Amino acid sequence: MSKYLVTGGAGYVGGVVAAHLLEAGHEVTVLDNFSTGFGEGVPAGATLIDGRIQDAARYLDPSFDAVLHFAASSQVGESVVNPGKYWDNNVGGTLALLTAMRGAGVRKLVFSSTAATYGEPTEGLLTETSVTAPTNPYGASKLAVDHMIAGECVAHGLAAVSLRYFNVAGAYGEFGERHDPETHLIPLVLQVALGQRESISVFGDDYPTPDGTCVRDYIHVADLAQAHLSALRVAAEGEHLICNLGNGNGFSVREVIETVRKVTGREIPEVVAPRRAGDPAVLVASARTAHERLGWTPTRSDLTGIVTDAWNFARRNHS
């Protein structure tokens, strides 16, 4: 059994990863200030600390084997109008966390990174060697953290893995998406199915894709959690390993909407809206590095299954 600190463990992904760690028999402490997390997101059995990563030195000690770092501001639009918040929380907060880890002798880290580090792709299938050119402060802050981690590995022997997610979706039992505001496509379409929205907006239907709508790579949150447990096993002293996490296949906006119709049996009115600036036509990950280095292969990549899990969670939590 190992002991782990999970920052941001009251959030969607952090909570699911914390649940998987507990199921694997580990001891878990969640550090979250509930700025975006929810009490319901913390799995039973975890020790909860209501606090900020900037104060991590208060909570870390040599008894911890590793840190899994999810705590961050993550709204792209907000990052454009309030970039200082993102530099402060994401970069400044992580710097404080790295300093606290060094002081406590905790030398292993798994970091929740993002495909937003790549910006607008110049190629169809993104790999870890693709150009990183973020188009917003959110992506830029996450890329800056990756650089910080790389420096910590070289200078101080940190063992670190950054996992760059694409579109995380689905639910794991009682744990699912509770974002406020919600910006992700699948839960937004499910809100239409539940009568919480009148329609779903399709931002552009004239892209060079089979049905004219954007194509994205969706990964089930439970598959994502398994990748984190694998990353803990392979993290090596002095190395900063970066892995994309995706299923290697893309689904269009209209495919997602049609799948929700089939799963829910509900009418889903859609409205075509103008393209959003910076939306690439296709954004799909190559997960070859994760397969080779982590021994990880997604097992829940079927879109119907992803939507079904998300729908079951949404109905249980509908008020």
HELIX and SHEET records of a PDB file:
HELIX    1   1 TYR A   12  GLU A   23  1                                  12    
HELIX    2   2 GLY A   39  GLY A   41  5                                   3    
HELIX    3   3 ILE A   53  ARG A   58  5                                   6    
HELIX    4   4 VAL A   76  VAL A   81  1                                   6    
HELIX    5   5 PRO A   83  TYR A   86  1                                   4    
HELIX    6   6 TRP A   87  GLY A   92  3                                   6    
HELIX    7   7 GLY A   93  ALA A  104  1                                  12    
HELIX    8   8 ALA A  115  TYR A  118  5                                   4    
HELIX    9   9 PRO A  137  HIS A  156  1                                  20    
HELIX   10  10 LEU A  185  ALA A  193  1                                   9    
HELIX   11  11 VAL A  221  VAL A  234  1                                  14    
HELIX   12  12 VAL A  253  THR A  264  1                                  12    
HELIX   13  13 ARG A  288  THR A  289  1                                   2    
HELIX   14  14 ALA A  290  LEU A  294  3                                   5    
HELIX   15  15 LEU A  303  ARG A  316  1                                  14    
SHEET    1   A 7 THR A  47  ASP A  50  0                                        
SHEET    2   A 7 GLU A  27  ASP A  32  1                                        
SHEET    3   A 7 LYS A   3  THR A   7  1                                        
SHEET    4   A 7 ALA A  66  HIS A  69  1                                        
SHEET    5   A 7 LYS A 108  THR A 114  1                                        
SHEET    6   A 7 ALA A 159  TYR A 165  1                                        
SHEET    7   A 7 HIS A 240  LEU A 245  1                                        
SHEET    1   B 4 LEU A 125  LEU A 126  0                                        
SHEET    2   B 4 VAL A 282  ALA A 285  1                                        
SHEET    3   B 4 VAL A 215  ARG A 216  1                                        
SHEET    4   B 4 PHE A 251  SER A 252 -1                                        
SHEET    1   C 2 ASN A 167  ALA A 169  0                                        
SHEET    2   C 2 TYR A 218  HIS A 220  1                                        
SHEET    1   D 2 ILE A 200  PHE A 203  0                                        
SHEET    2   D 2 GLU A 270  ALA A 273  1                                        
END                                                                             
